[in-house]
């Protein structure tokens, strides 16, 4: 039997708290853990947008995470409807970008 092909996810929601918990390094800063995770995801799933959720809602954190490659940033608490809307926007934006790239001569 042929191995089943898996499709990459349409988007990833990354909770900063989970990054720290999985790092097994209590002294690591949440933003540093998110940046490291974004780098890893960028290497393994470069075309999958990542939306970061964080309890740190300050502008410096948001800018750092976006500069590291996140498609979007949402400060907690996040309403599920807002998260769904942002995921739709990110997916539509990425799909539009792929279409434009294919149409270039």
C-alpha positions in Angstrom: 0.0 0.0 0.0 1.1 3.5 -0.8 1.8 5.8 2.1 -1.0 8.3 2.5 -0.1 11.8 1.5 -0.8 14.4 4.1 -1.6 18.0 3.4 -0.1 20.8 5.4 -2.5 22.7 7.6 -4.1 25.8 6.2 -2.8 27.8 9.2 -1.3 27.2 12.6 -2.3 28.9 15.8 0.6 29.0 18.2 0.1 29.8 21.9 3.1 31.4 23.4 2.5 29.7 26.7 2.7 26.3 25.0 6.1 27.2 23.5 7.5 27.9 26.9 6.0 24.7 28.4 7.5 22.6 25.6 10.9 24.1 25.8 11.7 22.5 29.1 13.7 25.5 30.0 11.9 27.6 32.6 14.3 30.5 32.3 13.4 31.0 28.6 11.3 34.0 27.8 8.0 33.4 26.0 8.9 35.7 23.1 12.3 33.9 22.6 10.4 30.5 22.6 7.9 31.8 20.1 10.7 33.2 17.8 12.5 29.9 18.0 9.3 28.0 17.2 8.5 30.3 14.3 12.0 29.7 12.8 11.5 25.9 13.0 8.1 26.1 11.5 9.4 28.4 8.7 12.0 25.8 7.9 9.6 22.8 7.9 6.3 24.4 6.8 7.4 27.6 5.0 4.0 28.2 3.2 1.8 27.7 6.3 0.8 31.0 8.0 1.2 31.1 11.8 -1.0 33.2 14.1 0.5 33.7 17.5 -1.6 34.1 20.7 0.1 35.7 23.7 -0.7 37.1 27.1 2.0 39.7 26.4 0.0 42.2 24.4 2.6 45.0 24.3 3.7 46.6 21.0 7.3 45.4 21.4 6.2 41.7 21.7 3.8 42.1 18.8 6.5 43.6 16.5 9.1 41.0 17.5 6.8 38.1 16.7 5.6 39.6 13.4 9.3 40.4 12.4 10.1 36.7 13.2 7.6 35.6 10.6 4.2 35.3 12.2 1.3 36.1 9.9 -0.7 37.7 12.7 -0.6 38.3 16.4 -3.5 38.2 18.8 -3.3 39.3 22.5 -5.2 37.2 25.0 -7.9 37.0 25.9 -9.0 36.2 22.3 -12.6 35.8 21.2 -13.1 32.6 19.2 -15.0 34.5 16.5 -12.0 37.0 16.2 -9.6 34.1 15.9 -11.7 32.5 13.2 -11.9 35.7 11.3 -8.2 36.3 11.4 -7.6 32.7 10.3 -9.9 33.3 7.3 -8.1 36.6 6.4 -4.6 35.0 6.6 -5.7 32.0 4.5 -7.3 34.3 1.9 -4.3 36.6 1.8 -1.9 33.7 1.3 -4.1 32.2 -1.4 -4.2 35.5 -3.2 -0.5 35.8 -3.0 0.0 32.4 -4.5 -2.4 33.2 -7.3 -0.5 36.4 -8.1 2.8 34.6 -8.1 1.5 32.0 -10.6 0.2 34.8 -12.9 3.5 36.5 -13.3 5.1 36.2 -16.7 
